[in-house]
Amino acid sequence: MNKPIRKAAKCYLVQNNKVVVTKYKKGNKKQDFYDIPGGKIEENESLVQAAIREMKEETGIVVKNLERKGEMTIEYPDRIFSFAIFLAKEYEGDPQEFAENTAEWMDMDDLLKQEKILSNIMILDRFFRKGLLDENFRFTMHILVDEQENILNVNFNLEGKNE
């Protein structure tokens, strides 16, 4: 079966071991799940523009000076999400609350202990985060999940920028 592939962008904003996350509110099928801001690329929009727009729409924060850090593929039983991953180096504003979600700074280690986290948060695990946070590295990550967001398998490659 050929699974449809949806291209999207995610933007990680990390400062002092804390990351900006969103948490879905009641009425969303992912209610109470934590997520990293991001989403689909709109027509005539670059990957960077999509990451900046999604961060603003989901958190109220304006990010600047984004660095492309890698690629993350999340494969469900019937669909695939292919994310361009960015790390924001500068920002303005504070996390806000919206109709569909709240946004907040959360300690990365505390976030990983939460019961309901989406699989894209896995890159913040101590085993993987060097690919996201170290300026000398990039990464590729493929995560296989079921419809309940349970992680079934993870493939991770860390690449030095000069390789």
C-alpha positions as CSV (number, residue, x, y, z in Angstrom):
1,M,0.0,0.0,0.0
2,N,1.3,3.4,-1.0
3,K,0.8,5.7,2.0
4,P,0.2,9.4,1.3
5,I,3.1,11.6,2.4
6,R,2.4,15.0,3.9
7,K,5.3,17.5,3.8
8,A,5.5,19.9,6.8
9,A,7.9,21.8,9.0
10,K,8.6,21.8,12.8
11,C,10.3,24.6,14.7
12,Y,12.1,23.8,18.0
13,L,12.7,26.8,20.3
14,V,15.1,25.8,23.1
15,Q,16.6,28.0,25.8
16,N,18.3,26.9,29.1
17,N,17.1,23.2,28.7
18,K,13.5,24.4,28.1
19,V,11.5,24.1,24.9
20,V,8.4,25.8,23.7
21,V,5.5,23.2,23.4
22,T,1.9,23.3,22.6
23,K,-0.8,21.3,24.4
24,Y,-4.0,20.5,22.6
25,K,-7.3,21.4,24.2
26,K,-10.6,19.6,24.5
27,G,-12.3,19.0,21.2
28,N,-9.1,18.1,19.3
29,K,-8.5,14.4,18.6
30,K,-5.1,14.8,20.2
31,Q,-6.6,16.4,23.3
32,D,-4.0,16.7,26.2
33,F,-1.1,15.7,24.0
34,Y,2.0,17.8,23.9
35,D,3.5,18.8,20.6
36,I,6.2,20.9,19.0
37,P,4.9,23.8,16.9
38,G,4.7,23.1,13.2
39,G,2.5,22.1,10.3
40,K,1.9,21.9,6.6
41,I,3.5,24.1,4.0
42,E,1.1,26.4,2.3
43,E,1.1,27.2,-1.4
44,N,4.1,29.4,-2.5
45,E,5.6,29.1,1.0
46,S,9.2,28.0,1.7
47,L,9.9,25.5,4.5
48,V,11.4,28.3,6.7
49,Q,8.4,30.5,6.1
50,A,6.1,27.6,7.1
51,A,8.1,27.0,10.3
52,I,8.0,30.7,11.2
53,R,4.3,31.0,10.5
54,E,3.3,27.9,12.4
55,M,5.3,29.0,15.5
56,K,3.5,32.3,15.4
57,E,0.0,30.8,14.9
58,E,0.4,28.1,17.6
59,T,2.4,30.0,20.2
60,G,2.3,33.7,19.5
61,I,6.1,33.8,19.4
62,V,8.0,35.3,16.4
63,V,11.1,33.3,15.7
64,K,14.1,34.4,13.7
65,N,17.4,33.0,12.5
66,L,16.3,29.5,11.9
67,E,18.8,26.7,11.3
68,R,17.8,23.6,9.3
69,K,18.8,20.7,11.6
70,G,17.4,17.6,9.9
71,E,14.6,15.5,8.6
72,M,12.1,13.6,10.6
73,T,9.6,11.1,9.1
74,I,6.7,9.9,11.2
75,E,5.0,6.9,9.8
76,Y,1.5,5.9,10.8
77,P,-0.3,2.7,9.6
78,D,-2.0,4.7,6.7
79,R,0.0,7.9,6.2
80,I,3.4,9.5,6.5
81,F,4.5,12.9,7.7
82,S,7.8,14.2,6.4
83,F,9.0,17.1,8.5
84,A,11.8,19.6,7.8
85,I,13.2,20.3,11.3
86,F,14.4,23.8,12.3
87,L,16.0,25.2,15.4
88,A,15.2,28.9,16.2
89,K,18.2,30.9,17.4
90,E,16.2,34.1,18.2
91,Y,12.7,34.9,19.3
92,E,10.4,37.7,20.4
93,G,7.3,37.2,22.6
94,D,6.0,34.8,25.1
95,P,3.9,31.6,24.8
96,Q,0.1,32.3,24.6
97,E,-3.2,30.5,24.8
98,F,-5.4,29.9,21.8
99,A,-8.7,28.3,21.0
100,E,-7.2,25.0,20.0
101,N,-4.1,24.8,22.2
102,T,-2.0,26.4,24.9
103,A,1.7,27.1,24.5
104,E,4.3,27.1,27.3
105,W,8.0,26.7,28.1
106,M,8.7,23.3,29.5
107,D,11.9,21.6,30.8
108,M,12.9,19.0,28.2
109,D,13.4,16.2,30.7
110,D,10.0,17.0,32.4
111,L,8.4,17.0,28.9
112,L,9.7,13.5,28.1
113,K,8.1,12.2,31.3
114,Q,4.6,13.3,30.3
115,E,2.1,10.6,29.5
116,K,0.8,12.2,26.3
117,I,3.6,13.4,24.0
118,L,3.6,13.1,20.3
119,S,6.5,11.2,18.7
120,N,8.3,14.3,17.3
121,I,9.3,15.1,20.9
122,M,11.5,12.0,20.9
123,I,14.4,14.1,19.4
124,L,14.7,15.9,22.8
125,D,15.7,12.6,24.5
126,R,19.2,12.8,25.8
127,F,20.3,10.0,23.4
128,F,19.1,12.0,20.3
129,R,19.2,15.7,21.2
130,K,22.8,16.3,20.0
131,G,21.5,16.2,16.5
132,L,19.1,19.0,17.2
133,L,21.1,21.2,19.6
134,D,24.8,20.9,18.6
135,E,25.6,23.3,15.8
136,N,28.2,20.8,14.4
137,F,25.6,18.1,13.7
138,R,22.4,17.4,11.7
139,F,20.2,14.3,11.9
140,T,17.7,12.1,10.1
141,M,15.1,10.3,12.1
142,H,12.3,7.8,11.1
143,I,9.7,7.0,13.7
144,L,7.1,4.3,13.3
145,V,3.9,4.8,15.4
146,D,0.5,3.3,15.7
147,E,-2.8,5.2,15.7
148,Q,-2.6,5.7,19.5
149,E,0.8,7.5,19.1
150,N,2.7,4.6,20.6
151,I,6.3,4.5,19.2
152,L,7.0,1.1,17.6
153,N,10.4,1.8,16.1
154,V,13.0,4.6,15.8
155,N,15.8,4.9,13.3
156,F,18.3,7.7,13.9
157,N,21.3,8.9,12.0
158,L,23.6,11.6,13.3
159,E,25.8,13.4,10.7
160,G,28.6,15.9,11.2
161,K,28.1,19.0,9.1
162,N,31.5,18.6,7.4
163,E,31.0,15.0,6.4
